[in-house]
Amino acid sequence: KAYETGAIKDELIPVEIKGKRGKPSTFVTEDDEFRNAKFDKFPKLATVFQREGGSITAGNASTLSDGAAATILMTEDAAKKYGATPLARVVGYADGATEPIDFPIAPRFSTEKLLKQVGMNPHEVDLWEINEAFSVVVLANMKLHELDPEKVNIHGGAVSLGHPLGASGTRIVNHLVYALQPGQKGVASICNGGGGASSIMIEKL
């Protein structure tokens, strides 16, 4: 629905693919992978990490996506110097880690450090973007922090929107900038495959 309702259109830039030999150009305006989902096949998909009793399958894991994301960071003085109007400010950020096998819950540790740093509790955060390399990452961290589902990945996660390698952290921070209302604060967190994680809090201006 994020594409259909235009909820994420302001943060997307269409890519033009020039046509060859006089043919018209093609414009890519959305990741097309989510349209290929065959939900009737989901119950039959094999688990990938744990064959017996596992829960992670290709259906609840993000696909490979083409994409890029960009964010400009600058100090308040630099913004004034160049006449730039900030969209948001960084309130704080933190890194955390756990055992590599427990990477899905790694965001818990970076988020706990971040919240302690800024003097807030999870329920005071207006919106959350938790990177969804696997759906279990979001579900586990929602449970650990007792988060309101209505505040988490409100326009979908990487399983549905796409997971561009090397750009996912920027994508979820950018989305927070557009999804938050002025004065609201949001947290974006992302884990990596080695047991580490990073979290950042921003405030919409």
Backbone bond lengths (Angstrom), bond angles and torsions (degrees), N, CA, C in turn:
res aa  C-N    CA-C-N  psi(-1)  N-CA   C-N-CA  omega(-1)  CA-C   N-CA-C  phi
1 K - - - 1.459 - - 1.530 112.02 -
2 A 1.336 117.44 -22.32 1.469 119.83 -178.09 1.521 111.40 -59.49
3 Y 1.330 116.64 -37.36 1.457 119.92 177.51 1.525 110.86 -75.56
4 E 1.328 116.31 -42.91 1.462 121.28 -176.12 1.520 112.20 -64.57
5 T 1.318 117.41 -39.45 1.462 121.13 -177.56 1.523 112.94 -86.54
6 G 1.330 116.94 -9.12 1.451 120.44 -179.02 1.513 113.42 78.77
7 A 1.340 116.87 16.89 1.465 121.40 -176.26 1.522 112.66 -63.39
8 I 1.329 117.24 -24.86 1.464 119.72 -177.83 1.524 112.77 -118.75
9 K 1.326 117.33 10.54 1.477 119.79 -175.01 1.523 112.91 -64.19
10 D 1.338 117.38 -33.42 1.463 119.73 -176.41 1.527 113.02 -68.83
11 E 1.320 117.08 -17.90 1.463 119.34 -178.78 1.526 112.33 -103.50
12 L 1.327 117.01 6.93 1.466 121.54 -179.43 1.521 111.08 -109.37
13 I 1.309 115.72 143.02 1.460 121.97 175.44 1.526 107.98 -119.45
14 P 1.332 119.07 117.98 1.467 121.18 179.40 1.528 111.26 -60.34
15 V 1.310 115.91 145.08 1.465 121.53 177.89 1.522 108.51 -111.04
16 E 1.320 115.88 126.55 1.460 120.70 -179.81 1.518 110.52 -94.25
17 I 1.322 115.95 129.34 1.460 122.44 174.51 1.526 107.06 -109.14
18 K 1.308 115.66 110.10 1.469 120.74 -175.32 1.527 111.16 -61.90
19 G 1.311 115.84 135.53 1.453 120.30 176.28 1.517 111.29 -75.31
20 K 1.307 116.36 149.32 1.468 120.77 -179.80 1.529 110.67 -95.73
21 R 1.314 114.30 149.47 1.469 122.21 176.12 1.533 112.06 51.85
22 G 1.322 116.26 47.45 1.454 119.87 175.19 1.520 115.58 82.71
23 K 1.313 117.17 -2.00 1.464 118.98 179.50 1.525 109.83 -75.60
24 P 1.342 116.85 151.36 1.474 119.72 -177.57 1.532 112.33 -66.48
25 S 1.312 114.47 155.59 1.461 120.63 178.77 1.521 110.78 -71.26
26 T 1.331 115.50 155.26 1.458 122.12 173.38 1.524 107.99 -109.53
27 F 1.324 116.38 135.02 1.460 120.58 179.41 1.526 109.67 -110.48
28 V 1.326 115.67 124.71 1.465 121.41 177.18 1.522 107.22 -95.78
29 T 1.320 116.43 117.27 1.464 121.02 -176.14 1.525 112.87 -116.41
30 E 1.324 117.52 -5.32 1.456 120.79 179.54 1.514 109.42 -157.90
31 D 1.324 115.86 157.28 1.461 119.65 173.77 1.527 107.04 -72.09
32 D 1.321 117.09 129.55 1.463 119.59 -173.38 1.521 113.85 -92.26
33 E 1.326 117.96 -3.05 1.460 119.72 -173.18 1.525 112.46 -65.49
34 F 1.344 117.95 -35.78 1.467 119.39 -176.12 1.523 112.19 -64.57
35 R 1.301 117.09 -22.59 1.465 119.80 178.42 1.525 112.05 -76.20
36 N 1.326 116.78 -12.41 1.464 120.30 -179.45 1.529 112.85 -89.89
37 A 1.325 117.11 -1.88 1.468 120.28 -177.90 1.528 111.14 -65.67
38 K 1.319 115.16 133.60 1.474 121.83 176.42 1.529 106.98 -115.68
39 F 1.324 115.42 90.24 1.453 120.99 -171.45 1.533 113.45 -62.96
40 D 1.320 117.15 -25.39 1.465 119.52 179.63 1.530 111.81 -68.27
41 K 1.336 116.79 -19.18 1.467 120.23 -179.59 1.526 113.02 -91.06
42 F 1.338 117.34 -11.22 1.462 120.70 -175.57 1.528 113.70 -56.06
43 P 1.328 119.06 -44.30 1.481 119.12 -177.90 1.527 114.05 -62.97
44 K 1.327 117.20 -19.44 1.459 121.12 -176.12 1.529 113.51 -97.69
45 L 1.327 116.48 -2.81 1.466 119.82 -177.09 1.524 111.48 -70.64
46 A 1.325 115.65 141.08 1.470 120.87 179.64 1.522 110.24 -77.98
47 T 1.330 115.83 148.13 1.462 119.86 175.36 1.527 108.93 -76.63
48 V 1.337 116.51 154.34 1.463 119.18 -171.89 1.527 115.12 -107.32
49 F 1.313 119.11 -37.48 1.457 120.28 -177.01 1.521 112.85 -93.91
50 Q 1.302 116.10 -31.48 1.464 121.47 -177.00 1.520 107.55 -137.46
51 R 1.318 115.95 106.39 1.458 119.31 -173.23 1.530 112.96 -64.78
52 E 1.327 116.57 -41.51 1.466 120.27 179.61 1.517 109.63 -98.34
53 G 1.307 116.43 118.82 1.454 120.42 177.39 1.512 115.11 76.71
54 G 1.338 117.52 10.43 1.456 120.38 179.54 1.518 111.63 -78.46
55 S 1.311 116.86 165.93 1.469 120.86 -178.53 1.521 113.51 -128.61
56 I 1.336 118.10 -13.70 1.463 120.70 -178.15 1.525 109.61 -88.12
57 T 1.327 115.09 123.53 1.462 121.62 178.71 1.522 108.63 -130.74
58 A 1.340 116.03 177.59 1.463 120.03 176.24 1.522 110.96 -63.84
59 G 1.323 117.14 -21.80 1.464 121.08 -178.52 1.517 114.23 -76.02
60 N 1.336 117.31 -25.99 1.469 118.92 178.90 1.530 111.40 -118.62
61 A 1.334 114.42 28.28 1.464 121.65 174.14 1.527 107.85 -122.31
62 S 1.316 116.90 148.21 1.458 119.66 -179.17 1.528 110.04 -71.18
63 T 1.314 114.97 150.49 1.463 120.38 178.37 1.520 109.36 -92.55
64 L 1.324 116.25 169.36 1.461 120.50 173.93 1.528 108.23 -73.26
65 S 1.323 116.32 130.18 1.459 120.54 -176.83 1.522 110.48 -130.13
66 D 1.327 115.41 143.08 1.456 120.21 170.48 1.520 107.53 -84.65
67 G 1.304 117.10 139.68 1.454 118.01 177.78 1.510 111.32 169.95
68 A 1.313 115.15 168.85 1.457 121.85 177.61 1.518 107.66 -149.47
69 A 1.317 115.76 158.13 1.463 120.63 178.37 1.518 108.30 -145.97
70 A 1.322 115.53 151.36 1.468 119.65 -179.20 1.517 110.51 -142.31
71 T 1.314 115.53 144.06 1.460 122.51 176.41 1.529 107.83 -139.79
72 I 1.304 116.87 137.87 1.460 121.04 175.81 1.525 108.63 -100.91
73 L 1.333 115.50 122.23 1.456 121.77 176.79 1.524 108.67 -108.95
74 M 1.321 116.69 135.30 1.459 120.11 176.46 1.518 110.23 -155.19
75 T 1.303 114.82 161.58 1.459 119.97 177.99 1.528 109.48 -76.44
76 E 1.330 115.62 165.61 1.464 119.97 177.33 1.524 111.14 -61.10
77 D 1.328 116.14 -38.96 1.466 120.41 179.06 1.525 111.27 -63.89
78 A 1.345 116.03 -41.32 1.470 119.72 179.45 1.524 110.92 -65.50
79 A 1.339 117.14 -38.58 1.461 120.80 179.03 1.531 110.30 -61.14
80 K 1.332 116.27 -41.88 1.469 120.38 178.47 1.526 110.63 -66.76
81 K 1.332 116.28 -41.45 1.463 120.86 -178.53 1.519 111.95 -60.52
82 Y 1.358 116.51 -42.72 1.459 120.39 -175.72 1.531 113.14 -96.45
83 G 1.325 116.99 4.01 1.459 119.75 178.40 1.513 113.40 68.25
84 A 1.327 116.71 28.07 1.466 120.95 -179.28 1.536 110.32 -86.66
85 T 1.317 115.85 143.40 1.462 120.92 177.25 1.528 108.41 -102.39
86 P 1.323 118.30 109.98 1.474 120.59 -178.24 1.521 112.08 -64.95
87 L 1.314 116.52 143.11 1.465 122.05 175.05 1.521 111.10 -90.17
88 A 1.324 116.09 -30.42 1.468 120.71 -177.28 1.515 108.84 -158.51
89 R 1.313 116.07 166.21 1.460 120.40 175.35 1.522 109.54 -124.27
90 V 1.322 115.57 148.96 1.459 121.34 177.31 1.528 107.93 -81.43
91 V 1.329 116.33 121.08 1.462 121.73 179.30 1.520 110.32 -85.96
92 G 1.336 116.99 -38.67 1.454 121.85 179.09 1.514 110.43 -178.38
93 Y 1.333 116.06 167.20 1.464 120.39 177.57 1.522 108.82 -154.58
94 A 1.323 115.95 157.50 1.469 120.15 -178.03 1.521 110.09 -157.92
95 D 1.321 115.20 155.18 1.461 122.77 173.85 1.519 108.95 -113.90
96 G 1.317 116.05 154.26 1.458 121.31 177.03 1.517 109.20 -151.83
97 A 1.320 116.55 170.21 1.464 119.15 -178.85 1.519 110.74 -158.01
98 T 1.329 113.92 158.63 1.457 121.92 174.54 1.526 107.22 -145.09
99 E 1.320 117.63 -171.90 1.461 120.12 178.19 1.531 109.72 -62.31
100 P 1.329 117.87 140.31 1.469 120.57 -178.08 1.522 114.32 -52.13
101 I 1.329 117.74 -36.04 1.465 119.80 -178.19 1.529 111.37 -66.69
102 D 1.344 116.32 -22.19 1.460 121.06 -179.12 1.525 112.06 -100.09
103 F 1.339 117.92 25.94 1.462 121.09 -175.76 1.531 114.56 -53.71
104 P 1.358 120.43 -30.10 1.470 117.62 -179.40 1.530 114.08 -60.73
105 I 1.339 117.60 -27.60 1.469 119.13 -178.99 1.527 112.48 -100.27
106 A 1.329 117.57 7.55 1.466 120.68 179.79 1.525 113.11 -57.81
107 P 1.361 119.40 -37.13 1.469 118.54 178.69 1.526 113.49 -58.19
108 R 1.311 116.94 -23.65 1.464 119.48 177.91 1.528 110.62 -56.94
109 F 1.330 116.58 -42.69 1.456 121.13 -173.74 1.523 112.13 -73.82
110 S 1.313 117.41 -39.78 1.466 119.09 176.97 1.528 110.59 -70.65
111 T 1.327 116.76 -35.94 1.466 120.19 -179.78 1.518 111.70 -69.41
112 E 1.338 117.04 -40.18 1.468 119.94 177.90 1.524 110.72 -61.35
113 K 1.333 116.77 -41.40 1.469 120.40 178.10 1.528 110.73 -64.69
114 L 1.325 115.95 -41.72 1.462 120.48 179.98 1.522 111.51 -63.02
115 L 1.331 116.83 -47.79 1.464 120.32 -177.80 1.525 111.35 -63.48
116 K 1.321 116.47 -37.81 1.475 120.25 176.84 1.524 109.71 -64.83
117 Q 1.323 115.79 -39.34 1.467 121.79 -178.86 1.533 111.75 -62.53
118 V 1.344 116.50 -40.60 1.471 120.26 -176.13 1.525 112.70 -95.91
119 G 1.340 116.60 -2.70 1.462 120.35 177.08 1.513 114.37 70.67
120 M 1.325 116.79 39.77 1.463 120.89 179.71 1.521 109.87 -129.39
121 N 1.345 116.20 161.98 1.457 120.65 173.27 1.527 108.37 -110.16
122 P 1.323 117.94 163.70 1.473 120.43 -175.50 1.522 114.35 -55.31
123 H 1.323 117.88 -32.93 1.457 120.94 -175.51 1.525 113.04 -75.49
124 E 1.333 116.36 -11.86 1.465 120.17 177.71 1.524 112.18 -88.53
125 V 1.316 117.22 -7.08 1.472 122.02 179.82 1.523 108.51 -82.93
126 D 1.331 116.43 132.13 1.463 120.28 -175.02 1.524 113.34 -77.27
127 L 1.319 117.50 -41.89 1.471 121.22 179.89 1.522 110.06 -141.92
128 W 1.334 114.29 150.62 1.463 121.33 178.86 1.523 109.69 -125.94
129 E 1.328 115.73 138.18 1.462 121.89 167.99 1.526 106.55 -121.38
130 I 1.314 116.44 109.66 1.464 121.84 178.91 1.522 106.90 -110.99
131 N 1.315 116.75 118.79 1.461 118.75 -174.70 1.521 111.58 -60.64
132 E 1.320 114.55 130.78 1.458 121.15 -171.27 1.525 111.66 -106.80
133 A 1.330 116.23 61.77 1.458 117.67 173.02 1.527 108.67 -58.23
134 F 1.330 114.61 -38.93 1.458 122.94 172.27 1.536 106.65 -133.84
135 S 1.321 117.43 141.57 1.463 119.82 -178.65 1.519 112.26 -58.47
136 V 1.328 117.01 -30.34 1.461 120.44 -178.07 1.528 111.50 -62.44
137 V 1.333 118.05 -28.21 1.464 120.82 178.98 1.524 110.10 -61.64
138 V 1.313 115.89 -47.15 1.464 120.67 -179.73 1.528 110.34 -66.05
139 L 1.319 116.76 -47.34 1.467 120.82 -177.67 1.521 111.84 -62.13
140 A 1.331 116.77 -41.89 1.467 120.28 -178.84 1.524 110.93 -65.23
141 N 1.328 117.01 -43.52 1.460 119.44 -177.73 1.525 112.07 -75.03
142 M 1.312 117.44 -28.97 1.463 119.87 172.15 1.527 110.05 -62.42
143 K 1.313 115.90 -42.38 1.460 120.65 -179.66 1.525 111.50 -67.82
144 L 1.331 116.79 -43.74 1.464 121.03 -177.81 1.527 112.35 -63.91
145 H 1.328 116.80 -35.27 1.466 120.62 -178.92 1.529 112.20 -100.56
146 E 1.345 116.53 1.71 1.466 121.95 -179.26 1.535 110.91 53.02
147 L 1.334 115.51 52.33 1.456 121.31 -175.90 1.522 112.11 -85.22
148 D 1.317 115.51 148.68 1.456 122.81 174.58 1.533 108.20 -74.03
149 P 1.326 119.04 119.80 1.471 121.18 -178.85 1.525 113.14 -56.71
150 E 1.328 117.08 -26.36 1.463 121.02 -179.64 1.531 112.73 -70.46
151 K 1.334 116.56 -10.22 1.464 120.90 -178.91 1.522 112.74 -107.99
152 V 1.338 117.42 0.53 1.464 121.21 -172.81 1.529 111.28 -112.04
153 N 1.328 115.84 125.68 1.476 120.86 177.20 1.529 110.63 45.30
154 I 1.320 115.65 55.72 1.470 120.15 -168.45 1.527 113.79 -64.29
155 H 1.322 117.95 -19.62 1.467 119.88 178.12 1.528 112.01 -114.48
156 G 1.330 115.96 19.33 1.461 120.19 179.50 1.516 111.34 104.03
157 G 1.318 114.83 159.95 1.455 120.99 179.71 1.506 111.47 -110.96
158 A 1.314 115.77 -164.97 1.467 120.84 -175.26 1.527 112.77 -67.34
159 V 1.343 117.87 -24.99 1.469 119.54 179.32 1.527 109.96 -63.59
160 S 1.326 116.94 -36.54 1.463 119.76 -178.88 1.524 113.10 -97.69
161 L 1.345 117.71 -39.26 1.461 120.55 -174.80 1.521 113.70 -87.57
162 G 1.327 116.89 -21.27 1.455 120.07 -178.29 1.515 111.77 115.75
163 H 1.319 115.79 153.97 1.467 122.77 -174.61 1.522 107.97 -133.92
164 P 1.354 117.57 72.87 1.471 119.29 -178.41 1.521 111.04 -66.86
165 L 1.323 116.94 117.52 1.460 121.37 -176.60 1.532 110.80 -59.19
166 G 1.321 115.62 131.97 1.447 120.84 -179.89 1.517 114.21 83.52
167 A 1.339 117.01 -5.01 1.468 120.07 -178.03 1.521 112.69 -125.82
168 S 1.320 117.23 -2.08 1.467 120.38 -172.33 1.522 113.42 -64.43
169 G 1.333 117.14 -39.79 1.458 119.72 179.90 1.517 111.36 -62.81
170 T 1.318 116.10 -45.07 1.460 120.61 178.29 1.520 110.98 -65.22
171 R 1.331 116.75 -38.68 1.471 119.88 -179.36 1.521 111.70 -60.53
172 I 1.335 117.60 -45.23 1.464 118.59 -176.28 1.531 111.33 -73.08
173 V 1.340 117.57 -31.72 1.468 119.63 175.46 1.527 109.61 -67.69
174 N 1.325 116.82 -45.40 1.464 120.36 177.61 1.520 111.06 -57.75
175 H 1.335 115.88 -41.87 1.467 118.21 -178.09 1.524 111.12 -64.84
176 L 1.318 117.17 -38.06 1.467 119.79 176.06 1.531 110.60 -59.08
177 V 1.321 116.42 -42.16 1.463 120.79 -179.23 1.525 110.32 -56.21
178 Y 1.334 116.55 -41.00 1.453 120.50 -177.91 1.533 112.92 -83.59
179 A 1.320 117.79 -28.95 1.464 120.79 -176.00 1.524 112.91 -82.37
180 L 1.332 117.75 -29.25 1.459 121.39 -179.28 1.530 111.40 -73.52
181 Q 1.334 115.27 152.87 1.455 121.85 172.23 1.533 107.82 -95.66
182 P 1.340 118.20 154.48 1.465 120.40 179.99 1.530 112.16 -51.05
183 G 1.325 115.27 130.92 1.459 120.93 -179.42 1.514 114.17 92.25
184 Q 1.332 117.08 -15.42 1.467 120.38 179.37 1.526 110.59 -82.20
185 K 1.320 114.57 153.75 1.468 121.20 177.60 1.523 109.50 -117.47
186 G 1.326 115.52 142.86 1.455 120.93 178.80 1.511 111.18 -136.91
187 V 1.333 115.32 156.76 1.468 121.45 179.35 1.521 109.17 -119.71
188 A 1.323 116.03 132.47 1.462 122.55 171.84 1.515 107.64 -113.43
189 S 1.325 116.80 132.53 1.462 120.01 178.99 1.518 109.63 -136.30
190 I 1.333 114.69 149.92 1.460 119.94 -176.52 1.523 108.98 -149.40
191 C 1.323 115.93 138.38 1.467 119.79 178.00 1.524 108.91 -104.20
192 N 1.324 115.52 163.11 1.462 118.81 172.11 1.528 108.81 -122.35
193 G 1.307 115.95 169.84 1.458 119.52 -173.83 1.513 115.50 -70.30
194 G 1.328 117.13 -8.11 1.460 119.36 -177.66 1.515 114.53 -99.19
195 G 1.319 117.78 8.23 1.454 120.95 179.00 1.511 113.83 98.34
196 G 1.319 118.03 -0.59 1.451 121.59 179.04 1.514 111.47 -95.93
197 A 1.327 116.11 164.57 1.463 121.20 178.75 1.521 109.39 -156.24
198 S 1.312 115.66 157.87 1.455 122.13 177.26 1.523 109.33 -133.19
199 S 1.330 116.26 145.07 1.468 122.05 177.76 1.512 108.63 -135.83
200 I 1.326 115.43 145.89 1.465 121.13 178.63 1.517 108.81 -140.40
201 M 1.327 116.99 141.10 1.462 121.54 174.23 1.518 108.84 -111.36
202 I 1.333 115.79 132.63 1.456 120.42 175.93 1.523 109.33 -124.70
203 E 1.312 115.07 155.55 1.461 121.94 175.12 1.515 108.57 -118.61
204 K 1.330 117.47 128.98 1.462 121.39 178.08 1.516 109.09 -74.07
205 L 1.313 116.18 131.62 1.470 121.78 -179.98 1.516 111.06 -96.19
